Amino acid sequence: MLRALAVDDERPSLEELLYLLNADPRVTSAEGAGDATEALRRITRALESGPQGPEAIDVVFLDVQMPGLDGLDLARLLTGFARPPLVVFVTAHEDFAVRAFDLKAVDYVLKPVRKERLAEAVRRAAELRGTAPPIPVHEPDPDHIPVELGGVTRFVAVDDITHVEAQGDYARLHTDRGSHLVRIPLSTLEDRWRSRGFVRIHRRHLVALRHIGELRLDAGTVSVLVGAEELQVSRRHARELRDLLMRRA
């Protein structure tokens, strides 16, 4: 089973996280550390002990913003070890998600932490450590996509999404009312929503045809107007986009 280390400089948040981890049957032990420096010392002992040793740690649940050495710094240091523990970021800030992915984080959990959301992060860590069989995934609702906002899961209607922007292994969904970051690659959404009128216009952008207001040609470059935003169309996708728009017209 998983041996966990939770790291947070705010004592109430740390105690709540430890309570939730200890309540999960897949977690055999959960320790706490009040800052990244203390955590690094504990992880160093774990690595010296070996993966099966009494000091071993399988996964670190890590806050991002801490005084001194922050969570991203600690995760960056861990990438230099041969067999580092897995890392799950637990933070109140959505903005660090892309950098967390670049550091090979297993998951990115937003505060306030919900029991069900943390359980999903534990499941992912357990599968990667080979300690639990995969849990069957239910077929997603084709008309909505779940997003997290302030620790609450909401469901955004696919028809309300104007375009999608790639951010590493994440995607940012844009609507008229704002944007949401989800941990789904752009290529996955492209395959899933092709039949719903979404088309790739650039390696970084997927656009809903129904939300394109204008197609612009200027000195050999092609762009589209989606709401108030102008998006560049790559040469590779320009012809296909023009054909699709003509057929829709």
KOLZA-763292 format. One line per 3 residues: number of its first residue (from 1); their letters; for each residue x, y, z of C-alpha. Coordinates in nm, 4 decimals. Layout:
N
NUM) a) X Y Z  ... $
END
This chain:
249
1) mlr) 0.0000 0.0000 0.0000  0.1038 0.3616 -0.0384  0.3294 0.5386 0.2103 $
4) ala) 0.2610 0.9109 0.1872  0.4233 1.2357 0.2941  0.2101 1.5520 0.3063 $
7) vdd) 0.3867 1.8892 0.2925  0.2152 2.2181 0.3797  0.3276 2.5183 0.5846 $
10) erp) -0.0288 2.5911 0.7003  -0.0990 2.3626 0.9945  -0.4798 2.3355 0.9539 $
13) sle) -0.4426 2.2438 0.5861  -0.1749 1.9864 0.6709  -0.3852 1.8262 0.9435 $
16) ell) -0.6898 1.8075 0.7154  -0.4848 1.6485 0.4366  -0.3338 1.3942 0.6762 $
19) yll) -0.6799 1.3105 0.8098  -0.8108 1.2415 0.4598  -0.5048 1.0389 0.3598 $
22) nad) -0.5172 0.8223 0.6732  -0.8848 0.7542 0.6040  -0.8042 0.6109 0.2595 $
25) prv) -0.7613 0.2294 0.2756  -0.4913 0.2427 0.0052  -0.2657 0.4566 0.2258 $
28) tsa) -0.0810 0.2511 0.4859  0.0915 0.5508 0.6470  0.0850 0.9283 0.6122 $
31) ega) 0.3380 1.1663 0.7664  0.3444 1.5426 0.7674  0.6128 1.8068 0.7075 $
34) gda) 0.5693 2.1796 0.7706  0.7993 2.3034 0.4934  0.9891 2.1841 0.1874 $
37) tea) 1.3261 2.1742 0.3640  1.1947 1.9383 0.6306  1.0312 1.7304 0.3586 $
40) lrr) 1.3572 1.7085 0.1619  1.5392 1.5731 0.4664  1.2647 1.3132 0.5159 $
43) itr) 1.2653 1.2140 0.1481  1.6449 1.1811 0.1524  1.6151 0.9298 0.4378 $
46) ale) 1.3502 0.7461 0.2396  1.5718 0.7222 -0.0688  1.8638 0.5997 0.1412 $
49) sgp) 1.6348 0.3363 0.2928  1.5419 0.2011 -0.0504  1.1974 0.1352 -0.2028 $
52) qgp) 1.1259 -0.1513 0.0371  1.2994 -0.0034 0.3404  1.1292 0.1056 0.6633 $
55) eai) 1.1728 0.4756 0.5776  1.0388 0.4493 0.2213  0.7900 0.7020 0.0805 $
58) dvv) 0.5842 0.6279 -0.2300  0.4107 0.9598 -0.2906  0.4438 1.3197 -0.1727 $
61) fld) 0.1360 1.5454 -0.1506  0.2943 1.8843 -0.1934  0.1743 2.2413 -0.1482 $
64) vqm) 0.3131 2.4896 -0.4019  0.3502 2.8204 -0.2237  0.5623 2.7905 0.0908 $
67) pgl) 0.8241 3.0215 0.2431  1.1834 2.9523 0.1424  1.2032 2.6434 -0.0772 $
70) dgl) 0.8603 2.6118 -0.2426  0.6834 2.3055 -0.3733  0.7914 2.3511 -0.7337 $
73) dla) 1.1547 2.3852 -0.6227  1.1295 2.0639 -0.4212  0.9685 1.8746 -0.7085 $
76) rll) 1.2424 1.9994 -0.9405  1.5077 1.8672 -0.6997  1.3372 1.5285 -0.6847 $
79) tgf) 1.3651 1.4842 -1.0607  1.7408 1.4535 -1.0117  1.7072 1.1313 -0.8088 $
82) arp) 1.7085 0.7873 -0.9668  1.3890 0.6643 -0.7937  1.2059 0.9646 -0.6497 $
85) plv) 0.8611 0.9366 -0.4926  0.5594 1.0343 -0.6983  0.4379 1.3915 -0.6573 $
88) vfv) 0.0816 1.5182 -0.6252  0.0455 1.8951 -0.5959  -0.2201 2.0216 -0.3546 $
91) tah) -0.2693 2.3960 -0.3862  -0.5221 2.6779 -0.3885  -0.3725 2.8186 -0.7095 $
94) edf) -0.4709 2.6934 -1.0551  -0.1970 2.8925 -1.2296  0.0853 2.6481 -1.1526 $
97) avr) -0.0757 2.3452 -1.3210  0.1254 2.3586 -1.6441  0.4559 2.3884 -1.4568 $
100) afd) 0.3478 2.0992 -1.2354  0.2881 1.8842 -1.5432  0.6335 1.9736 -1.6739 $
103) lka) 0.7725 1.8302 -1.3494  0.5868 1.5006 -1.4127  0.3329 1.5430 -1.1334 $
106) vdy) 0.0839 1.2591 -1.0964  -0.2038 1.4958 -1.0245  -0.2936 1.8529 -0.9348 $
109) vlk) -0.5567 1.8897 -0.6622  -0.7112 2.2268 -0.5826  -0.7912 2.3440 -0.2304 $
112) pvr) -1.0186 2.3208 -0.0455  -0.9522 1.9494 -0.0854  -1.2546 1.7290 -0.1329 $
115) ker) -1.2434 1.3668 -0.0188  -1.3538 1.2343 -0.3587  -1.0982 1.4408 -0.5490 $
118) lae) -0.8131 1.3348 -0.3223  -0.9214 0.9721 -0.3576  -0.8791 1.0060 -0.7353 $
121) avr) -0.5229 1.1343 -0.6855  -0.4477 0.8416 -0.4526  -0.5888 0.6029 -0.7132 $
124) raa) -0.3580 0.7411 -0.9812  -0.0565 0.7147 -0.7536  -0.1501 0.3600 -0.6502 $
127) elr) -0.1813 0.2496 -1.0121  0.1569 0.3970 -1.1004  0.3147 0.2206 -0.8053 $
130) gta) 0.1450 -0.1025 -0.9102  -0.0418 -0.1397 -0.5834  -0.3976 -0.1264 -0.7144 $
133) ppi) -0.5797 -0.2453 -1.0259  -0.7229 0.0222 -1.2536  -1.0763 0.1269 -1.1659 $
136) pvh) -1.3144 0.1154 -1.4621  -1.3895 0.4616 -1.5936  -1.7533 0.5399 -1.6661 $
139) epd) -1.8414 0.6746 -2.0075  -1.8289 1.0540 -1.9833  -2.1337 1.2714 -2.0438 $
142) pdh) -2.0883 1.3724 -2.4116  -2.2677 1.7059 -2.3624  -2.0674 1.8307 -2.0627 $
145) ipv) -1.7123 1.8251 -1.9313  -1.6257 1.8408 -1.5583  -1.3994 2.1235 -1.4431 $
148) elg) -1.2747 2.2215 -1.0979  -1.3269 2.5713 -0.9652  -1.2333 2.6560 -0.6079 $
151) gvt) -1.2497 2.2911 -0.5017  -1.5961 2.2445 -0.6551  -1.6591 2.0313 -0.9628 $
154) rfv) -1.8812 2.1973 -1.2189  -2.0010 2.0772 -1.5562  -1.9430 2.2994 -1.8573 $
157) avd) -2.1631 2.2463 -2.1611  -1.9551 2.1540 -2.4650  -2.1756 2.3785 -2.6803 $
160) dit) -2.0647 2.6786 -2.4697  -1.6945 2.6211 -2.5435  -1.5690 2.8566 -2.8144 $
163) hve) -1.2142 2.7246 -2.8433  -0.9537 2.5176 -2.6611  -0.5899 2.6074 -2.6038 $
166) aqg) -0.3162 2.3493 -2.5456  -0.1015 2.3973 -2.2349  0.1316 2.0972 -2.2134 $
169) dya) -0.0707 1.7889 -2.1239  -0.3508 2.0190 -2.0091  -0.6087 2.2106 -2.2095 $
172) rlh) -0.7699 2.5457 -2.1342  -1.1374 2.5603 -2.2279  -1.2586 2.9051 -2.3292 $
175) tdr) -1.6220 3.0159 -2.3002  -1.7917 3.3557 -2.3131  -1.7877 3.3589 -1.9304 $
178) gsh) -1.4253 3.2627 -1.8694  -1.1811 2.9745 -1.9020  -1.1123 2.6466 -1.7235 $
181) lvr) -0.8010 2.4279 -1.7108  -0.8512 2.0514 -1.7456  -0.5995 1.7707 -1.7459 $
184) ipl) -0.6817 1.6382 -2.0925  -0.4477 1.6645 -2.3933  -0.5724 1.8724 -2.6857 $
187) stl) -0.5403 1.5694 -2.9160  -0.7862 1.3765 -2.6963  -1.0442 1.6553 -2.7112 $
190) edr) -0.9909 1.6836 -3.0870  -1.0834 1.3155 -3.1323  -1.3710 1.3344 -2.8840 $
193) wrs) -1.5323 1.6502 -3.0222  -1.4652 1.6214 -3.3961  -1.8243 1.5091 -3.4543 $
196) rgf) -1.9478 1.8095 -3.2540  -1.7955 2.0601 -3.4970  -1.4563 2.1237 -3.3380 $
199) vri) -1.1622 2.1531 -3.5748  -0.7888 2.1905 -3.5217  -0.6611 2.5186 -3.6674 $
202) hrr) -0.3147 2.5180 -3.5102  -0.1010 2.2863 -3.3000  -0.2166 2.4909 -2.9989 $
205) hlv) -0.5811 2.5603 -3.0845  -0.9033 2.3699 -3.1358  -1.2028 2.5816 -3.2400 $
208) alr) -1.5791 2.5255 -3.2513  -1.6886 2.6076 -3.6062  -2.0201 2.7525 -3.4874 $
211) hig) -1.8346 3.0154 -3.2828  -1.6176 3.1442 -3.5710  -1.7379 3.4927 -3.6608 $
214) elr) -1.4898 3.5770 -3.9364  -1.2234 3.4162 -4.1529  -0.9498 3.6686 -4.2290 $
217) lda) -0.6852 3.6608 -4.5026  -0.3994 3.9096 -4.4763  -0.0735 3.8966 -4.6745 $
220) gtv) -0.0809 3.5215 -4.7005  -0.1732 3.4586 -4.3360  -0.5064 3.3176 -4.2230 $
223) svl) -0.6812 3.3851 -3.8931  -1.0280 3.3450 -3.7434  -1.2257 3.5696 -3.5137 $
226) vga) -1.3780 3.3837 -3.2198  -1.5720 3.6274 -3.0082  -1.3312 3.9169 -2.9572 $
229) eel) -1.0200 3.7001 -2.9967  -0.8280 3.6558 -3.3207  -0.6572 3.3173 -3.3554 $
232) qvs) -0.3873 3.2266 -3.6056  -0.4556 2.9415 -3.8490  -0.1532 2.7376 -3.9536 $
235) rrh) -0.0908 2.6733 -4.3237  -0.1338 2.3034 -4.2614  -0.4945 2.3526 -4.1454 $
238) are) -0.6017 2.6547 -4.3526  -0.7414 2.4680 -4.6551  -0.9396 2.2187 -4.4465 $
241) lrd) -1.0846 2.5019 -4.2371  -1.1935 2.7013 -4.5430  -1.3603 2.3937 -4.6924 $
244) llm) -1.5454 2.3191 -4.3675  -1.6684 2.6764 -4.3340  -1.7864 2.6806 -4.6963 $
247) rra) -1.9801 2.3563 -4.6478  -2.1431 2.4922 -4.3330  -2.2379 2.8112 -4.5172 $
END
